[in-house]
Amino acid sequence: MEAPAAPHNPAESGSVQIVVTSPEQMRELGRRLAKLLRAGDLVMLSGELGAGKTTLTRGLGEGLGVRGAVTSPTFVIARVHPALGDGPPLVHVDAYRLSGGLDEMEDLDLDVSLPESVVVVEWGEGKVEELTEDRLQVVIHRAVGDTTDEVRQMTITGVGERWASADLSVLAA
């Protein structure tokens, strides 16, 4: 008897698993990821505190060639980093302290910024998915507790038509 087919979610175009063992590797992954991004892309980052979400975003900023040091926007909620060249600006959002959904995020005007920017949202699950049907979801797992372990298990998943033909395996190189 044949095994049943695995369920397929047509909204998910594919995913890649990546192991990162240092902050520098996380930044380098961000630089590689930046090569796949364009204006209008939404990247959602999730993971425990200290998982490396801001470090990955710092690499994205370097790869996109934007102005300003990319730091955690926890206390300002969002930072805009203008492009130094022809590329899109980077909008870096930390939704950790926001309890509401998209309604609370409306004050940030992400729907206005998204078409001409790359928008990266930390802690955005359940808050920004309605901005667009197309997004890149990055989940970062790390050992929790009293540890100096730098190993991060990452899953990067493309959702929607924008990512249907994207080769995310190039990120694992």
C-alpha positions in Angstrom: 0.0 0.0 0.0 1.3 3.4 -0.9 2.0 6.0 1.8 -0.3 9.0 1.7 1.1 12.1 0.1 2.5 14.7 2.6 0.1 17.7 2.9 1.2 20.6 0.8 0.6 24.2 1.5 0.5 26.0 -1.9 1.3 29.3 -0.2 4.7 28.0 0.9 7.1 27.8 -2.0 9.9 26.1 -0.2 12.3 26.3 2.7 15.9 25.8 3.6 17.5 24.6 6.8 20.7 26.4 7.8 23.1 25.9 10.8 25.0 29.0 11.9 27.8 28.7 14.5 28.9 32.3 15.1 27.6 35.9 15.0 29.9 36.5 11.9 28.3 33.6 10.1 24.9 35.1 10.9 25.9 38.5 9.5 27.3 36.8 6.4 24.0 35.0 6.0 22.3 38.4 6.1 24.6 39.7 3.4 23.8 36.6 1.2 20.1 37.0 1.9 20.2 40.7 0.9 21.1 39.6 -2.7 17.7 37.9 -3.0 15.7 40.8 -1.7 14.1 43.7 -3.5 11.8 46.6 -2.8 8.5 45.3 -1.6 9.8 42.3 0.3 8.7 41.6 3.8 11.0 39.5 6.0 9.6 38.2 9.3 12.1 37.1 11.9 11.3 35.0 15.0 13.3 33.4 17.7 14.2 33.6 21.3 15.8 36.7 22.9 19.4 36.7 21.8 18.9 34.3 18.9 20.5 36.7 16.4 17.6 38.5 14.7 19.3 41.9 14.9 22.7 40.4 13.9 21.0 38.9 10.8 19.4 42.3 10.0 22.8 44.0 10.4 24.1 41.7 7.7 21.1 42.5 5.5 21.8 46.2 5.9 25.4 45.7 4.9 24.3 43.6 1.9 21.7 46.2 0.8 24.1 49.0 1.2 22.1 51.2 3.6 23.1 54.2 5.7 23.4 54.0 9.5 24.3 51.3 11.9 21.7 48.6 12.2 20.9 48.2 15.8 17.9 46.8 17.7 14.9 49.2 17.4 13.3 47.8 20.6 12.8 51.2 22.2 11.9 53.2 19.0 9.9 50.3 17.4 11.1 51.1 13.9 14.2 52.5 12.1 14.5 53.5 8.5 17.9 53.1 6.9 18.1 54.9 3.6 19.9 53.3 0.7 23.3 54.7 -0.1 23.1 53.6 -3.8 20.3 52.5 -6.1 18.9 49.8 -3.8 15.9 50.0 -1.6 15.9 51.4 1.9 15.7 49.0 4.9 12.9 49.5 7.4 13.7 47.5 10.6 10.9 47.0 13.0 10.8 45.4 16.4 7.3 44.4 17.3 8.2 42.8 20.6 6.5 45.5 22.7 3.4 45.8 20.5 0.6 43.6 21.8 -2.0 44.2 19.0 -2.2 43.0 15.5 -1.9 45.0 12.3 -4.2 47.7 13.7 -1.5 48.7 16.2 1.1 48.5 13.5 -0.8 51.0 11.3 0.8 54.0 13.0 4.1 52.8 11.6 2.8 53.1 8.0 4.4 49.9 7.0 1.8 49.5 4.2 3.1 52.8 2.8 6.8 51.9 3.2 6.6 48.3 1.9 6.3 48.9 -1.8 9.6 50.9 -2.0 11.5 49.3 0.9 12.7 46.0 2.3 10.8 45.7 5.6 12.2 43.4 8.3 10.0 42.7 11.3 11.3 41.1 14.4 8.6 39.4 16.5 6.0 40.0 13.8 4.1 36.8 14.0 0.3 37.4 14.1 0.9 41.2 13.6 2.1 41.8 10.0 1.1 38.9 7.8 -1.8 40.9 6.4 0.6 43.4 4.9 1.3 41.1 1.9 0.7 37.6 0.7 4.4 37.3 -0.1 6.9 37.1 2.7 10.1 35.4 3.8 9.8 33.8 7.3 13.0 33.2 9.2 12.8 31.2 12.3 16.0 31.0 14.5 16.3 28.4 17.2 19.1 28.5 19.8 19.9 26.7 23.0 18.2 28.4 25.9 19.3 28.7 29.5 22.8 29.5 30.8 24.8 28.6 27.8 27.5 30.2 25.6 26.5 28.0 22.7 26.5 30.1 19.5 24.9 27.4 17.3 21.6 28.5 15.7 19.3 26.2 13.7 17.5 28.3 11.1 14.5 27.7 8.9 13.9 30.1 6.0 10.6 29.7 4.3 9.3 31.6 1.3 5.6 32.3 1.3 3.6 33.4 -1.7 4.0 33.8 -5.4 7.1 36.2 -5.0 9.1 33.3 -3.5 7.6 30.4 -5.7 10.6 30.3 -8.0 13.3 31.6 -5.6 16.2 29.2 -5.0 16.6 29.6 -1.2 19.2 26.8 -1.2 21.8 29.4 -2.3 21.6 30.7 1.3 23.0 27.5 2.6 26.3 27.8 0.6 
